[in-house]
């Protein structure tokens, strides 16, 4: 689908799409690194599930099931398999002891959080190339993009 945006707006779109593709590619490479033939390794669906739990930030089982669009029993099965392999922990909520939160564990971090230092280092190299004002403008553009994407998701009931 061709965009009707022109000029700097088109260049911004293209840059954001390039960054998005790069992040997806890096994510899939890590995902396939986690999916290997060895004791306690993850299937592709388990790896995606663990990554979603991490990205959702300690969701409840219901929140995870709803976000992924699967039944609660199916979500329970997936979470129990991940917990059994040590990738996800079930944590009792302090405010409401009836509520169980899902948290990724250290075993998950070994596979998926290894890129954080590289991303932070790249951000620092970029920061060194621009003024504080330019960095602030870039941050506001990225925040606005994230907000617009979030609004789009709300409209789509996702």
C-alpha positions in Angstrom: 0.0 0.0 0.0 1.4 3.3 -1.1 1.4 6.2 1.4 0.0 9.6 0.4 2.5 11.3 2.8 5.2 13.3 1.1 8.4 15.0 1.9 9.7 14.9 5.5 6.6 13.1 6.7 7.4 10.3 4.2 11.0 10.2 5.3 9.9 9.9 8.9 7.5 7.1 8.1 10.3 5.3 6.2 12.8 5.7 9.1 10.2 4.4 11.6 9.4 1.4 9.4 13.1 0.7 9.0 13.6 0.8 12.8 10.5 -1.3 13.3 11.7 -4.0 10.8 15.2 -4.0 12.4 13.8 -4.5 15.9 11.5 -7.3 14.7 14.4 -9.0 12.9 16.5 -8.8 16.0 13.6 -10.1 18.1 13.0 -13.1 15.8 16.7 -13.9 15.8 16.7 -14.1 19.6 13.4 -16.1 19.5 15.0 -18.7 17.2 18.0 -18.8 19.4 15.7 -19.7 22.3 14.0 -22.4 20.2 16.7 -25.1 20.1 16.7 -28.9 20.5 17.9 -29.3 24.0 16.5 -30.1 27.5 14.1 -27.4 28.7 14.2 -25.4 25.5 11.1 -23.5 24.3 8.8 -24.2 21.3 8.2 -21.1 19.1 4.8 -20.6 20.7 6.3 -20.8 24.2 9.0 -18.3 23.3 6.4 -15.9 21.9 4.2 -16.4 25.0 7.1 -15.7 27.3 8.1 -12.6 25.4 4.6 -11.3 25.4 4.3 -11.9 29.2 7.6 -9.9 29.6 6.4 -7.1 27.3 3.0 -6.9 29.0 4.8 -6.2 32.3 3.6 -8.8 34.9 0.1 -9.3 33.5 -2.5 -11.5 35.2 -3.4 -14.8 33.5 -6.6 -13.2 32.4 -4.9 -10.2 30.9 -2.4 -12.5 29.0 -5.2 -14.7 27.7 -7.3 -11.6 26.6 -4.4 -9.9 24.9 -3.4 -13.0 23.0 -7.0 -13.9 22.2 -7.0 -17.4 23.7 -9.1 -19.1 26.3 -8.2 -19.0 30.0 -7.6 -22.8 30.1 -5.3 -22.5 27.0 -3.4 -19.7 28.6 -3.1 -21.6 31.9 -1.7 -24.6 30.0 0.9 -22.4 28.2 1.9 -20.6 31.4 2.2 -23.8 33.4 4.5 -25.2 30.7 6.7 -22.0 30.8 6.7 -22.1 34.6 7.7 -25.8 34.6 10.7 -24.9 32.4 11.7 -22.0 34.6 10.9 -19.2 32.1 7.9 -17.7 33.9 7.1 -17.3 37.6 3.6 -17.0 39.2 3.7 -14.2 41.8 1.0 -13.6 44.3 -0.1 -9.9 44.2 0.6 -8.0 47.5 -2.5 -5.8 47.3 -4.9 -8.7 46.4 -3.6 -12.1 47.5 -6.2 -13.8 45.2 -4.5 -12.3 42.2 -1.6 -14.1 40.5 0.8 -12.0 38.3 3.0 -13.5 35.7 6.7 -12.6 35.6 9.5 -13.8 33.5 12.5 -15.2 35.4 16.2 -15.2 35.1 16.2 -18.0 32.5 14.1 -15.9 30.2 16.4 -12.9 30.7 19.4 -15.0 29.5 17.8 -15.3 26.1 15.8 -12.1 25.6 17.4 -9.3 27.6 20.9 -9.6 26.2 20.3 -6.9 23.7 19.5 -4.2 26.2 23.1 -3.0 26.7 23.6 -2.8 22.9 20.4 -0.7 22.5 21.5 1.6 25.3 25.0 1.9 23.8 23.5 2.8 20.4 21.2 5.3 22.0 24.2 6.9 23.7 26.1 7.1 20.4 23.2 8.8 18.8 22.7 11.2 21.8 26.3 12.3 21.4 25.7 13.3 17.8 22.8 15.7 18.6 22.0 18.7 20.8 19.8 18.4 23.8 17.1 20.2 21.9 17.3 17.8 19.0 17.2 14.8 21.4 14.2 16.3 23.2 12.4 16.8 19.8 13.2 13.2 18.8 11.9 11.9 22.1 8.7 13.9 21.7 8.2 12.5 18.2 8.7 8.9 19.4 6.4 9.5 22.4 3.7 10.9 20.0 4.2 7.9 17.7 3.7 5.5 20.6 0.7 7.4 21.8 -0.8 7.3 18.3 -0.2 3.6 18.0 -1.8 3.0 21.4 -4.9 5.0 20.4 -5.1 3.0 17.2 -5.1 -0.2 19.2 -7.8 1.0 21.5 -10.0 1.7 18.5 -9.4 -1.8 17.2 -10.2 -3.4 20.7 -6.7 -4.9 20.9 
